[in-house]
Amino acid sequence: MSYENAKANLREFGKELKLEALDFDENYTCILGIDNTFSLHITYERNSDRLYLYSPILDGLPKEDKIKLKLYERLLEGSMLGGQMAGGGVGVATKEELILLHCTIDMGLGVDAMALRRFAPLFVEIVEKWREIVSKIMRGEDPGPFQLPTPPPGAMPPPSEPMGGPKPGERYIKI
């Protein structure tokens, strides 16, 4: 039942993106390219009945210890209770020199087929924000305080154009 719900969520998300053929591969994963900049991985995990969303925020760890410490401090601060990471967290693969931002969506009973469609745009915005923060830290700059992505007051975009940006699906490609 839960895998069926995960597939329904992926189908509905695909409709929103105008990518009707979205489906899980043999590893229960679907990978989307975002603005030819980074990838969004959506993986269904059968044992937990969850969808895992994850994206790289850095590929190639800093060599300088001072910058690495600043980076790790900022990531740990941001991941405290998931507050600045859309309720998720961050993981560092030191061997692969990769940092991933990740979140989960429960696919059990009571979760509708629109959960992924509602959550993924926020997740992508958070990934973009963290990629910007990490880039500044890597350049030795102060990234400033974290600010959740929100539209300006009174400037609510029409539903088909989130945050006044491109139309749904324009930024996503199936990989």
C-alpha positions as CSV (number, residue, x, y, z in Angstrom):
1,M,0.0,0.0,0.0
2,S,2.7,2.5,0.9
3,Y,4.7,1.9,-2.3
4,E,1.5,2.5,-4.2
5,N,1.1,5.8,-2.3
6,A,4.8,6.7,-3.1
7,K,4.2,6.0,-6.8
8,A,1.0,8.1,-6.7
9,N,2.9,11.0,-5.0
10,L,5.6,10.8,-7.7
11,R,2.9,10.8,-10.5
12,E,1.2,13.8,-9.0
13,F,4.5,15.6,-8.6
14,G,5.2,14.8,-12.3
15,K,1.9,16.3,-13.4
16,E,2.8,19.5,-11.5
17,L,6.1,19.6,-13.3
18,K,4.7,18.7,-16.7
19,L,6.9,15.5,-16.6
20,E,4.2,12.9,-16.9
21,A,6.5,9.9,-17.1
22,L,8.1,10.2,-13.7
23,D,8.6,6.8,-12.1
24,F,11.0,5.0,-9.8
25,D,13.9,3.0,-11.2
26,E,14.9,-0.5,-10.1
27,N,16.4,1.0,-6.9
28,Y,13.1,2.8,-6.1
29,T,14.7,6.2,-7.0
30,C,13.8,9.0,-9.3
31,I,16.4,11.7,-10.0
32,L,15.6,15.2,-11.3
33,G,18.0,17.8,-12.5
34,I,17.2,21.3,-11.2
35,D,18.2,24.2,-13.4
36,N,21.1,22.2,-14.7
37,T,22.7,23.1,-11.3
38,F,22.0,20.2,-8.9
39,S,20.0,17.0,-8.6
40,L,17.0,16.1,-6.5
41,H,16.9,12.4,-5.6
42,I,13.6,10.9,-4.5
43,T,13.9,7.4,-3.1
44,Y,11.3,5.2,-1.6
45,E,12.5,3.0,1.3
46,R,10.3,0.0,1.7
47,N,11.4,-0.9,5.3
48,S,10.4,2.5,6.7
49,D,7.5,3.4,4.2
50,R,9.1,6.8,3.6
51,L,10.2,8.9,0.7
52,Y,13.7,10.3,1.1
53,L,14.4,13.6,-0.7
54,Y,18.1,14.5,-0.8
55,S,20.3,16.8,-2.8
56,P,24.0,17.7,-2.8
57,I,24.8,21.1,-1.3
58,L,28.6,20.7,-1.8
59,D,30.7,18.4,-3.9
60,G,34.4,18.8,-2.8
61,L,35.1,19.6,0.9
62,P,37.4,22.5,1.7
63,K,41.1,21.7,2.3
64,E,41.7,24.5,4.7
65,D,40.8,23.5,8.3
66,K,39.6,27.0,9.2
67,I,37.0,27.0,6.4
68,K,36.0,23.4,7.0
69,L,35.4,24.2,10.7
70,K,33.3,27.3,9.8
71,L,31.3,25.1,7.3
72,Y,30.7,22.3,9.8
73,E,29.6,24.8,12.5
74,R,27.2,26.5,10.2
75,L,25.7,23.2,9.0
76,L,25.3,22.0,12.6
77,E,23.6,25.2,13.6
78,G,21.3,25.0,10.7
79,S,20.4,21.4,11.2
80,M,19.4,21.9,14.9
81,L,16.0,20.3,15.1
82,G,15.7,20.7,11.3
83,G,14.8,24.3,11.8
84,Q,16.7,25.7,8.7
85,M,16.6,22.5,6.7
86,A,12.8,22.0,6.0
87,G,12.6,19.6,9.0
88,G,15.4,17.4,7.7
89,G,19.1,17.4,8.2
90,V,22.5,17.3,6.6
91,G,25.0,14.5,6.1
92,V,28.7,14.6,5.3
93,A,30.5,11.8,3.4
94,T,34.1,12.7,4.0
95,K,35.5,10.0,1.8
96,E,33.4,11.1,-1.2
97,E,33.8,14.8,-0.2
98,L,30.0,15.3,-0.4
99,I,27.5,17.1,1.7
100,L,23.8,16.2,1.3
101,L,20.7,17.9,2.6
102,H,17.9,15.4,3.2
103,C,14.3,15.1,4.4
104,T,11.7,12.4,4.6
105,I,8.0,12.2,3.9
106,D,6.0,9.3,5.5
107,M,4.0,7.3,3.0
108,G,2.0,5.3,5.5
109,L,-1.8,5.4,6.0
110,G,-3.4,8.8,5.9
111,V,-0.8,10.4,3.7
112,D,-2.4,11.7,0.5
113,A,-1.0,11.7,-3.0
114,M,-0.2,15.4,-2.9
115,A,2.4,15.3,-0.1
116,L,5.4,15.3,-2.4
117,R,3.9,17.9,-4.7
118,R,3.4,20.3,-1.7
119,F,6.7,19.7,-0.1
120,A,9.3,19.4,-2.9
121,P,9.2,23.1,-4.0
122,L,10.1,24.2,-0.4
123,F,12.8,21.5,-0.2
124,V,14.3,22.8,-3.5
125,E,14.3,26.4,-2.2
126,I,16.0,25.3,1.0
127,V,18.7,23.4,-1.0
128,E,19.3,26.5,-3.2
129,K,19.6,28.6,0.0
130,W,22.1,26.2,1.5
131,R,24.1,25.9,-1.7
132,E,24.4,29.7,-1.6
133,I,25.5,29.7,2.1
134,V,28.0,27.0,1.5
135,S,29.5,28.7,-1.6
136,K,30.0,31.9,0.4
137,I,31.7,30.0,3.2
138,M,34.0,28.2,0.7
139,R,35.0,31.6,-0.7
140,G,35.9,32.8,2.9
141,E,32.9,35.2,3.0
142,D,30.4,35.6,5.8
143,P,27.0,34.3,4.5
144,G,25.0,36.3,6.9
145,P,22.0,35.1,8.9
146,F,19.8,32.4,7.5
147,Q,16.5,33.6,6.2
148,L,13.7,31.2,5.2
149,P,12.5,31.7,1.7
150,T,9.3,33.7,1.8
151,P,7.5,35.9,-0.8
152,P,7.4,39.6,0.0
153,P,4.3,40.8,1.9
154,G,1.3,41.3,-0.3
155,A,3.0,39.8,-3.3
156,M,1.5,36.3,-3.4
157,P,2.1,34.8,-6.9
158,P,-0.6,32.9,-8.7
159,P,-0.6,29.2,-7.9
160,S,0.9,28.3,-11.3
161,E,4.0,30.5,-10.7
162,P,5.5,29.7,-7.2
163,M,7.3,32.7,-5.6
164,G,6.9,34.6,-8.8
165,G,9.4,32.5,-10.6
166,P,9.2,30.0,-13.5
167,K,6.1,28.0,-14.1
168,P,5.9,24.5,-12.5
169,G,8.2,22.1,-14.3
170,E,10.3,24.6,-16.1
171,R,13.2,24.1,-13.8
172,Y,13.1,20.3,-13.5
173,I,14.4,17.6,-15.9
174,K,14.2,13.8,-15.5
175,I,17.7,12.3,-15.3
